[in-house]
Amino acid sequence: MFRKSSKEPQFDIFGSVPSLLTEGAVLKYNDKKHWHNQFRQEVVNRIDETHYKVLFNDTMGAPNASIRLLAGMMILKEAFGWSDSQLFEQCQFNLLTRSALGLINLNDSLPAESTYYLLRQRIYEHQKQNGEDLLGKTFEQITHGQIKDFNVNGCNIRMDSKLIGSNIAFFSRYEIIHQTLCKFYKTLDEQTKLRLSDSDRNQLKDISEEEAAKTVYRSTREDIKSRSHSLGVLIYKILNTFADITTEPYQLLQRVFDEQYKIVEDQQIQLRPKEEISSGSVQSPHDPDSAFRHKGDQKVKGYSVNITETISDEGLNLITNVIVEKANLPDTEFVQQAIKATAEVTGQKVETAHTDGAYQSPDNDEFCKDIDMVFTGIQGEQSRYDLELTPEGLMVTDTQTGERVQATLAKKLKNSKEDRWYIKTTKGSRYFNQQAIRTSHLRRTMTNRPTEETRKRNNVEATIFQLSFPLRNNKTKYRGKFKQKAWAVCRCLWVNFVRIMNFMKQTCQRTIKTMEMPAKVVAICEYFSLKLNFHRNPDRQFSKVILLPIIIIFSIYINVPF
């Protein structure tokens, strides 16, 4: 049964932590600027627990543990790169970690480990069945409140993506087929296995006892091809024999068979050529959601994480959106979703978006027609010809010779509605399509932009670095799209929290520096700033005139010499 937890902690006179600490430790523990107090205030207390009400029965069952506390544990786990055992140890014995989660008394109980895992499992099953990402909604809700309270400007944004590897090994085709078959076979009970012939059961037993990696190592290419073919024949028999089974391992086996094999005449099984294997095919039976991508010198079997954040020269910048998709999804697919989500989180219309050239496409141009898209580069080698479409036609400028000619309209290609043009060169006719014209226009626009404007995108790469800082070999500890998204959301919440802490620290320092008072008076000012929100008063001159005499009188009263 769902029950909301209280944001205000109840102090226990016998179990209160400050009552057991020394004076110096108490000052640090109660310091509102310290990270544990800030985390509880800016992250944990902002979590709206009603989003998770759908995971619990309305009438039956014991009341749930604090959702705020459990979600805070998930965030801290990824913030510090802890393992599960380290997380529970820190939450049980580290006073600052307990305070950050709202456990301010020594006798405040921590939820059982099974409760923590059960909540994660329920969130995953809910997303799988209903398509609703509860952790993603929590990120949007927390960030929306932070943007509103700190007056973050969301009109200007920048985005970038990063490939991250899943926690899987690099399997060959044979290993993928072998491992998937073994995974399905192990799910069958002994009675169900009797539906297979004796020869097939014996063959499957031998296959399940085989180490695929060692087989690949000691076999020739022809041996592996022959073995793969025999596995395909066996899988085809199994799929027909257990067609009434609809479990996930069976569906995965069916998917691998369709991706790796094809049926030709007379029901013959053949291995597909490598050219026909999609990058979105199964890379490992242990993580069917992952995909393969070869980008430059980087080969990744995993996912692509896209980060969107605000741009402000002086104010606070926060991450507003995080998207996790298969690694083979192009960056162009992130633009529209990221801009829509950012506008909803900030409550402001996006006016300018800074990205690299991988995000540009005709569809995105139409969607972003009211947004100033600032690209810092265009994919591909720059063409020798500069193209400009004018009312008179297409004007082509040879950048090497400076010659400028008008192109001739050519016949449209079969089954194509787009116009194309051509010019005569010494090597024959040179044709230009709409994509070439568009690319030339983008390069010309990019060249005319001020350097300061094009450099604004660069800082998002620092955000990507902060996001992936705990990774080893560019791989996470998780498998599956849901767990990868949960990891990315928790990391982004922590990055935003650190930025808020630094921003508040800088704001307080600027306020004290502006007042230009002696050190002891500054200490007194800090006292008044906590009580009267003095450091947030926009009218600083008024504050000096009115509060300064009060502070001086107070200092005289407590015998503090100037």
C-alpha positions as CSV (number, residue, x, y, z in Angstrom):
1,M,0.0,0.0,0.0
2,F,1.4,3.4,-1.0
3,R,2.1,6.0,1.7
4,K,4.0,9.3,1.3
5,S,6.9,9.9,3.6
6,S,7.5,13.1,5.5
7,K,10.1,15.6,4.3
8,E,10.7,17.0,7.8
9,P,12.8,14.7,9.9
10,Q,11.8,14.0,13.4
11,F,14.6,14.5,15.9
12,D,15.1,12.0,18.7
13,I,16.5,13.5,21.9
14,F,18.4,10.3,22.6
15,G,19.4,9.3,19.1
16,S,20.2,12.7,17.6
17,V,23.6,12.7,15.9
18,P,24.7,16.3,16.9
19,S,24.2,15.5,20.6
20,L,26.9,12.8,20.3
21,L,29.5,14.8,18.4
22,T,32.2,17.3,19.5
23,E,31.6,21.0,19.0
24,G,33.7,21.2,15.8
25,A,32.1,18.2,14.3
26,V,28.6,19.6,15.1
27,L,29.4,22.8,13.3
28,K,30.4,20.9,10.2
29,Y,27.4,18.5,10.5
30,N,24.9,21.3,10.8
31,D,26.5,23.5,8.1
32,K,23.7,24.2,5.6
33,K,26.3,24.6,2.8
34,H,27.8,21.1,3.4
35,W,27.1,18.6,0.6
36,H,24.9,16.2,2.7
37,N,22.5,19.0,3.8
38,Q,22.4,20.4,0.3
39,F,21.8,17.0,-1.2
40,R,18.9,16.4,1.1
41,Q,17.4,19.8,0.3
42,E,18.0,20.1,-3.4
43,V,17.5,16.5,-4.5
44,V,15.9,14.1,-2.0
45,N,13.2,16.5,-0.7
46,R,12.3,17.5,-4.2
47,I,11.3,13.9,-5.2
48,D,7.6,13.6,-5.8
49,E,6.7,10.2,-4.5
50,T,3.2,10.1,-6.0
51,H,4.8,9.2,-9.4
52,Y,5.5,5.8,-7.8
53,K,2.0,5.2,-6.5
54,V,1.2,3.0,-9.5
55,L,3.7,0.4,-8.3
56,F,1.7,-0.4,-5.1
57,N,-1.7,-1.8,-4.3
58,D,-4.2,0.9,-3.2
59,T,-5.8,-1.2,-0.4
60,M,-3.7,-4.2,0.4
61,G,-0.2,-4.7,1.8
62,A,2.1,-3.0,4.3
63,P,3.0,0.6,3.7
64,N,5.9,1.1,1.4
65,A,9.4,2.3,2.5
66,S,10.3,5.9,1.8
67,I,10.6,6.3,-2.0
68,R,12.7,9.5,-1.5
69,L,15.2,7.5,0.6
70,L,15.4,4.6,-1.9
71,A,15.7,6.9,-4.9
72,G,18.3,8.9,-3.1
73,M,20.3,5.7,-2.5
74,M,20.2,5.0,-6.3
75,I,21.6,8.5,-7.0
76,L,24.4,8.3,-4.4
77,K,25.4,4.9,-5.7
78,E,26.1,6.2,-9.1
79,A,27.5,9.5,-7.8
80,F,30.3,7.8,-5.9
81,G,30.6,4.7,-8.1
82,W,29.8,2.4,-5.2
83,S,28.9,-1.2,-5.5
84,D,25.7,-2.4,-3.9
85,S,27.6,-3.7,-0.8
86,Q,29.4,-0.4,-0.5
87,L,26.2,1.5,-0.8
88,F,24.5,-0.4,2.0
89,E,27.6,0.0,4.2
90,Q,27.8,3.7,3.7
91,C,24.0,4.1,4.4
92,Q,24.3,2.1,7.6
93,F,27.5,3.6,9.1
94,N,28.4,6.9,7.3
95,L,26.7,9.8,9.2
96,L,26.9,12.2,6.3
97,T,25.4,9.7,3.9
98,R,22.6,9.0,6.3
99,S,22.0,12.7,6.8
100,A,21.9,13.2,3.0
101,L,19.1,10.6,2.8
102,G,17.1,12.1,5.7
103,L,18.2,9.6,8.4
104,I,19.2,12.2,11.0
105,N,19.0,9.9,14.0
106,L,21.2,7.0,14.8
107,N,18.2,4.8,15.4
108,D,16.5,5.7,12.1
109,S,16.2,2.3,10.3
110,L,17.4,1.8,6.8
111,P,15.1,-0.2,4.4
112,A,16.1,-3.8,3.9
113,E,18.3,-4.7,0.9
114,S,15.4,-6.7,-0.6
115,T,13.2,-3.6,-0.5
116,Y,15.8,-1.6,-2.5
117,Y,16.0,-4.3,-5.2
118,L,12.3,-4.9,-5.3
119,L,11.6,-1.2,-6.0
120,R,14.1,-1.3,-8.9
121,Q,12.4,-4.4,-10.3
122,R,9.0,-2.9,-10.0
123,I,10.1,0.3,-11.8
124,Y,11.6,-1.9,-14.6
125,E,8.5,-4.1,-15.0
126,H,6.2,-1.0,-15.0
127,Q,8.3,0.6,-17.8
128,K,8.3,-2.7,-19.8
129,Q,4.5,-3.1,-19.5
130,N,3.4,0.5,-19.7
131,G,6.3,2.3,-21.4
132,E,6.4,4.9,-18.5
133,D,9.9,5.8,-17.2
134,L,9.3,6.7,-13.6
135,L,13.0,7.6,-12.9
136,G,12.9,9.8,-16.0
137,K,9.9,11.6,-14.7
138,T,11.6,12.1,-11.4
139,F,14.6,13.7,-13.2
140,E,12.3,16.0,-15.1
141,Q,10.4,17.0,-11.9
142,I,13.5,17.7,-9.8
143,T,15.2,19.6,-12.6
144,H,12.1,21.7,-13.3
145,G,12.0,22.8,-9.6
146,Q,15.7,23.6,-9.7
147,I,15.4,25.6,-12.8
148,K,12.5,27.6,-11.4
149,D,14.1,28.3,-8.0
150,F,17.5,29.3,-9.5
151,N,16.1,31.3,-12.5
152,V,17.9,29.2,-15.1
153,N,17.7,30.5,-18.6
154,G,16.4,27.6,-20.8
155,C,16.2,29.5,-24.1
156,N,19.7,28.6,-25.2
157,I,20.8,24.9,-25.2
158,R,23.6,22.7,-26.4
159,M,23.7,18.9,-26.8
160,D,26.1,16.1,-27.5
161,S,26.1,12.3,-27.4
162,K,28.5,9.6,-26.2
163,L,28.8,5.9,-27.0
164,I,29.0,3.7,-23.9
165,G,29.6,0.0,-23.9
166,S,27.4,-2.5,-22.1
167,N,28.8,-5.0,-19.6
168,I,29.1,-7.7,-22.2
169,A,32.0,-9.5,-24.0
170,F,32.7,-9.1,-27.7
171,F,31.2,-12.3,-29.1
172,S,31.7,-13.6,-32.6
173,R,28.8,-14.8,-34.7
174,Y,29.3,-18.4,-33.6
175,E,29.4,-17.4,-29.9
176,I,26.2,-15.4,-30.2
177,I,24.4,-18.3,-31.8
178,H,25.8,-20.8,-29.3
179,Q,25.2,-18.8,-26.2
180,T,21.6,-18.0,-27.2
181,L,20.8,-21.6,-27.9
182,C,22.3,-22.7,-24.6
183,K,20.4,-20.0,-22.7
184,F,17.1,-21.3,-24.2
185,Y,17.9,-24.9,-23.6
186,K,18.6,-24.3,-19.9
187,T,15.2,-22.9,-19.4
188,L,13.5,-26.2,-20.4
189,D,12.6,-28.7,-17.7
190,E,13.3,-32.4,-18.1
191,Q,9.7,-33.2,-19.1
192,T,9.7,-30.6,-21.9
193,K,13.1,-31.8,-23.2
194,L,11.5,-35.2,-24.0
195,R,9.7,-33.6,-26.9
196,L,13.1,-33.6,-28.7
197,S,14.6,-36.7,-30.3
198,D,17.3,-38.6,-28.5
199,S,20.0,-37.4,-31.0
200,D,18.9,-33.8,-30.7
201,R,19.0,-34.0,-26.9
202,N,22.5,-35.5,-27.0
203,Q,23.7,-32.9,-29.3
204,L,22.2,-30.1,-27.1
205,K,23.9,-31.6,-24.1
206,D,27.3,-31.6,-25.8
207,I,26.7,-28.0,-27.0
208,S,25.8,-26.8,-23.5
209,E,29.0,-28.3,-22.1
210,E,31.1,-26.7,-24.7
211,E,33.0,-23.4,-24.2
212,A,32.3,-21.4,-27.3
213,A,35.3,-19.1,-27.0
214,K,37.7,-22.1,-26.8
215,T,36.0,-23.7,-29.8
216,V,36.5,-20.5,-31.9
217,Y,40.1,-20.3,-30.8
218,R,41.2,-23.7,-31.8
219,S,39.0,-24.1,-35.0
220,T,39.6,-22.9,-38.5
221,R,37.3,-20.6,-40.4
222,E,35.8,-23.5,-42.3
223,D,35.2,-25.4,-39.1
224,I,33.3,-22.5,-37.5
225,K,31.2,-22.1,-40.7
226,S,30.3,-25.8,-40.6
227,R,29.5,-25.7,-36.9
228,S,27.4,-22.6,-37.4
229,H,25.4,-24.3,-40.2
230,S,24.7,-27.3,-38.0
231,L,23.6,-25.1,-35.2
232,G,21.2,-23.3,-37.5
233,V,19.6,-26.7,-38.6
234,L,19.2,-27.6,-34.9
235,I,17.7,-24.3,-34.0
236,Y,15.2,-24.5,-36.8
237,K,14.0,-27.9,-35.5
238,I,13.8,-26.5,-31.9
239,L,11.8,-23.5,-33.0
240,N,9.3,-25.7,-34.8
241,T,9.1,-28.2,-31.9
242,F,8.5,-25.5,-29.2
243,A,6.4,-23.1,-31.2
244,D,3.8,-23.0,-28.4
245,I,6.4,-21.5,-26.0
246,T,6.4,-17.7,-25.9
247,T,9.0,-17.1,-23.2
248,E,11.7,-14.4,-23.7
249,P,14.5,-16.9,-24.3
250,Y,12.4,-18.5,-27.1
251,Q,11.7,-15.1,-28.7
252,L,15.4,-14.2,-28.5
253,L,16.4,-17.5,-30.1
254,Q,13.9,-16.8,-32.9
255,R,15.3,-13.3,-33.4
256,V,18.9,-14.6,-33.6
257,F,17.9,-17.3,-36.1
258,D,16.1,-14.7,-38.3
259,E,19.2,-12.4,-38.1
260,Q,21.9,-15.0,-38.8
261,Y,20.2,-17.5,-41.1
262,K,17.9,-17.5,-44.1
263,I,15.7,-20.3,-45.5
264,V,16.2,-21.0,-49.2
265,E,14.6,-23.5,-51.6
266,D,13.6,-26.9,-50.2
267,Q,13.7,-25.6,-46.6
268,Q,17.5,-25.5,-46.7
269,I,19.2,-23.4,-44.0
270,Q,22.0,-21.0,-45.0
271,L,24.1,-18.5,-43.0
272,R,23.5,-15.0,-44.1
273,P,26.5,-13.1,-45.5
274,K,28.0,-10.6,-43.1
275,E,26.8,-7.7,-45.3
276,E,23.2,-8.7,-44.5
277,I,23.7,-8.6,-40.7
278,S,22.3,-5.4,-39.3
279,S,24.2,-3.4,-36.7
280,G,21.1,-3.6,-34.6
281,S,21.2,-7.4,-34.4
282,V,21.8,-9.2,-31.1
283,Q,25.3,-8.6,-29.9
284,S,24.9,-10.8,-26.8
285,P,22.1,-12.9,-25.4
286,H,22.8,-11.3,-22.1
287,D,21.9,-7.8,-23.4
288,P,19.5,-8.1,-26.4
289,D,18.9,-4.3,-26.3
290,S,22.5,-3.4,-27.2
291,A,23.7,-2.6,-30.7
292,F,27.0,-2.3,-32.6
293,R,28.5,0.9,-33.9
294,H,31.9,1.7,-35.5
295,K,32.6,5.4,-35.1
296,G,36.1,6.4,-36.1
297,D,38.5,4.3,-34.2
298,Q,35.9,3.3,-31.6
299,K,33.9,0.1,-31.8
300,V,31.1,-0.2,-29.3
301,K,28.5,-2.8,-28.4
302,G,26.1,-0.9,-26.3
303,Y,24.2,2.4,-26.3
304,S,24.3,6.1,-27.2
305,V,23.6,8.6,-24.5
306,N,22.5,12.1,-25.6
307,I,22.9,15.0,-23.1
308,T,21.1,18.4,-23.4
309,E,21.9,21.4,-21.2
310,T,21.3,25.1,-20.9
311,I,23.8,27.8,-21.9
312,S,24.3,30.9,-19.8
313,D,27.5,33.0,-19.6
314,E,27.0,34.0,-16.0
315,G,24.1,32.1,-14.5
316,L,23.6,28.5,-13.5
317,N,23.6,25.8,-16.3
318,L,21.8,22.5,-15.7
319,I,21.3,19.3,-17.7
320,T,17.7,19.3,-18.9
321,N,17.4,16.0,-20.8
322,V,19.1,12.7,-21.1
323,I,18.2,10.1,-23.8
324,V,19.6,6.5,-23.9
325,E,19.1,4.5,-27.2
326,K,20.9,1.8,-29.1
327,A,24.4,2.7,-30.2
328,N,23.5,2.4,-33.9
329,L,20.8,5.2,-33.7
330,P,22.0,8.3,-35.5
331,D,22.3,11.6,-33.6
332,T,19.7,13.2,-35.9
333,E,17.0,11.1,-34.0
334,F,17.8,12.9,-30.7
335,V,17.1,16.5,-31.8
336,Q,13.3,16.8,-31.8
337,Q,12.8,14.6,-28.7
338,A,15.5,16.6,-26.7
339,I,14.2,20.0,-27.7
340,K,10.6,19.1,-26.8
341,A,11.6,17.6,-23.4
342,T,13.8,20.6,-22.6
343,A,11.0,23.0,-23.4
344,E,8.7,21.1,-21.0
345,V,11.3,20.9,-18.2
346,T,12.3,24.6,-18.4
347,G,8.8,26.0,-19.3
348,Q,10.6,28.2,-21.8
349,K,10.8,28.2,-25.6
350,V,14.1,27.1,-27.1
351,E,15.5,29.9,-29.2
352,T,19.1,28.7,-30.0
353,A,20.6,25.2,-30.1
354,H,24.3,24.5,-30.4
355,T,25.3,21.1,-31.8
356,D,27.8,19.5,-34.1
357,G,27.1,18.6,-37.7
358,A,25.9,15.1,-36.9
359,Y,22.6,16.5,-35.7
360,Q,21.6,18.2,-38.9
361,S,19.0,16.7,-41.3
362,P,16.2,18.0,-43.5
363,D,13.5,16.8,-41.1
364,N,15.2,18.5,-38.2
365,D,15.5,21.7,-40.3
366,E,11.7,21.7,-40.7
367,F,11.1,21.1,-37.0
368,C,13.7,23.7,-36.0
369,K,12.6,26.4,-38.4
370,D,11.9,28.8,-35.6
371,I,15.1,27.9,-33.7
372,D,18.6,29.2,-34.5
373,M,20.6,26.0,-35.1
374,V,24.3,26.7,-34.6
375,F,26.5,23.9,-36.0
376,T,30.2,23.7,-35.2
377,G,31.0,21.3,-38.0
378,I,29.6,19.4,-41.0
379,Q,30.3,15.7,-41.5
380,G,32.2,14.7,-44.6
381,E,35.0,16.3,-46.7
382,Q,34.3,19.9,-47.9
383,S,33.4,20.0,-51.6
384,R,35.3,21.9,-54.1
385,Y,32.2,23.7,-55.3
386,D,30.2,26.3,-53.4
387,L,26.5,26.0,-54.3
388,E,23.9,28.9,-54.0
389,L,20.3,28.5,-55.1
390,T,19.1,31.9,-56.5
391,P,15.9,32.9,-58.3
392,E,17.8,32.6,-61.6
393,G,18.9,29.1,-60.8
394,L,21.8,27.2,-59.1
395,M,25.0,29.2,-59.1
396,V,28.2,27.1,-58.8
397,T,31.5,28.6,-57.6
398,D,34.7,26.7,-58.1
399,T,36.6,27.5,-54.8
400,Q,40.0,26.6,-56.5
401,T,39.7,28.8,-59.6
402,G,37.1,31.3,-58.5
403,E,35.0,30.6,-61.6
404,R,31.3,31.1,-61.2
405,V,28.8,29.4,-63.6
406,Q,25.1,28.7,-63.6
407,A,24.2,25.0,-63.5
408,T,21.8,23.4,-65.8
409,L,18.6,21.6,-64.6
410,A,18.9,17.9,-65.2
411,K,16.3,15.2,-65.6
412,K,15.0,13.7,-62.4
413,L,16.1,10.3,-61.5
414,K,13.6,7.4,-61.7
415,N,11.2,7.3,-58.7
416,S,12.6,10.6,-57.4
417,K,10.8,13.9,-57.0
418,E,13.9,16.0,-56.2
419,D,15.5,18.4,-58.7
420,R,19.1,18.1,-59.6
421,W,21.6,20.2,-61.6
422,Y,24.9,19.6,-63.4
423,I,27.8,21.6,-64.9
424,K,30.4,20.6,-67.5
425,T,33.9,20.0,-66.3
426,T,37.1,18.8,-67.9
427,K,36.3,15.3,-66.5
428,G,32.7,15.3,-67.7
429,S,29.4,16.3,-66.1
430,R,29.3,17.0,-62.4
431,Y,25.8,16.6,-60.8
432,F,24.5,18.3,-57.6
433,N,21.4,17.2,-55.6
434,Q,19.4,18.9,-52.9
435,Q,21.6,17.4,-50.2
436,A,24.7,18.9,-51.7
437,I,23.0,22.3,-52.0
438,R,21.9,22.1,-48.4
439,T,25.3,21.1,-47.1
440,S,26.9,24.0,-49.0
441,H,24.5,26.4,-47.4
442,L,25.2,25.1,-43.9
443,R,29.0,25.4,-44.4
444,R,28.5,29.0,-45.6
445,T,26.3,29.9,-42.7
446,M,28.7,28.3,-40.2
447,T,31.7,30.2,-41.6
448,N,29.9,33.5,-41.2
449,R,29.1,33.0,-37.5
450,P,31.4,34.7,-34.9
451,T,33.9,32.4,-33.2
452,E,32.5,33.1,-29.8
453,E,29.2,31.8,-30.9
454,T,30.5,28.5,-32.3
455,R,32.6,27.8,-29.2
456,K,29.6,27.7,-26.9
457,R,29.0,24.1,-27.8
458,N,32.4,23.0,-26.6
459,N,31.5,23.0,-22.8
460,V,29.0,20.2,-23.3
461,E,31.9,17.9,-23.9
462,A,33.0,18.6,-20.3
463,T,29.5,17.6,-19.2
464,I,29.9,14.3,-21.2
465,F,33.2,13.8,-19.4
466,Q,31.6,14.3,-16.0
467,L,28.8,11.9,-16.9
468,S,31.2,9.1,-17.9
469,F,33.9,9.8,-15.3
470,P,33.3,6.6,-13.2
471,L,33.4,4.3,-16.3
472,R,36.2,1.8,-16.9
473,N,37.2,1.1,-20.4
474,N,34.1,3.2,-21.5
475,K,31.8,0.5,-20.2
476,T,29.1,0.6,-17.5
477,K,28.4,-2.1,-14.9
478,Y,25.0,-2.8,-16.3
479,R,23.1,-4.6,-19.1
480,G,19.9,-3.6,-20.7
481,K,18.5,-0.3,-21.8
482,F,16.5,0.3,-18.6
483,K,19.5,-0.1,-16.3
484,Q,21.6,2.1,-18.7
485,K,19.0,4.8,-18.6
486,A,18.7,4.6,-14.8
487,W,22.5,5.0,-14.5
488,A,22.5,8.0,-16.8
489,V,19.6,9.7,-15.0
490,C,21.3,9.3,-11.6
491,R,24.6,10.6,-12.9
492,C,22.9,13.7,-14.5
493,L,21.1,14.4,-11.2
494,W,24.4,14.3,-9.4
495,V,26.1,16.6,-12.0
496,N,23.3,19.1,-11.6
497,F,23.5,18.9,-7.8
498,V,27.3,19.6,-7.9
499,R,26.7,22.6,-10.2
500,I,24.1,24.0,-7.8
501,M,26.5,23.7,-4.9
502,N,29.2,25.5,-6.7
503,F,26.8,28.2,-8.0
504,M,25.6,28.9,-4.5
505,K,29.1,29.0,-3.1
506,Q,30.2,31.5,-5.8
507,T,27.1,33.6,-5.2
508,C,27.8,33.9,-1.5
509,Q,31.5,34.8,-2.2
510,R,30.5,37.5,-4.6
511,T,28.0,39.0,-2.1
512,I,30.6,39.1,0.7
513,K,33.3,40.6,-1.6
514,T,30.9,43.3,-2.8
515,M,30.2,44.4,0.8
516,E,34.0,44.9,1.4
517,M,33.8,44.5,5.2
518,P,36.3,43.4,7.8
519,A,36.6,39.7,8.5
520,K,34.7,39.7,11.8
521,V,31.9,41.8,10.4
522,V,31.7,39.3,7.5
523,A,31.2,36.5,10.0
524,I,28.3,38.5,11.5
525,C,26.9,39.1,8.0
526,E,26.9,35.4,7.4
527,Y,24.8,35.0,10.5
528,F,22.3,37.6,9.3
529,S,22.3,36.2,5.8
530,L,21.1,32.8,7.1
531,K,18.4,34.4,9.2
532,L,17.2,37.1,6.7
533,N,18.1,35.6,3.3
534,F,20.5,38.6,3.1
535,H,22.7,37.0,0.4
536,R,19.7,36.6,-1.9
537,N,18.5,40.3,-1.5
538,P,18.7,41.7,-5.1
539,D,18.9,45.3,-3.8
540,R,22.4,45.1,-2.3
541,Q,22.7,48.9,-1.9
542,F,19.5,48.9,0.2
543,S,20.9,46.1,2.3
544,K,24.1,48.0,3.0
545,V,22.2,51.1,4.1
546,I,19.7,49.4,6.3
547,L,21.5,46.3,7.7
548,L,25.0,47.7,8.1
549,P,24.1,49.9,11.1
550,I,22.2,47.0,12.7
551,I,25.3,44.8,12.3
552,I,27.6,47.5,13.8
553,I,25.3,47.9,16.8
554,F,25.2,44.2,17.2
555,S,29.0,43.9,17.0
556,I,29.4,46.6,19.7
557,Y,26.9,44.8,21.9
558,I,28.8,41.5,21.8
559,N,32.2,43.4,22.2
560,V,33.6,42.8,18.7
561,P,36.2,45.6,17.9
562,F,36.5,47.0,14.4
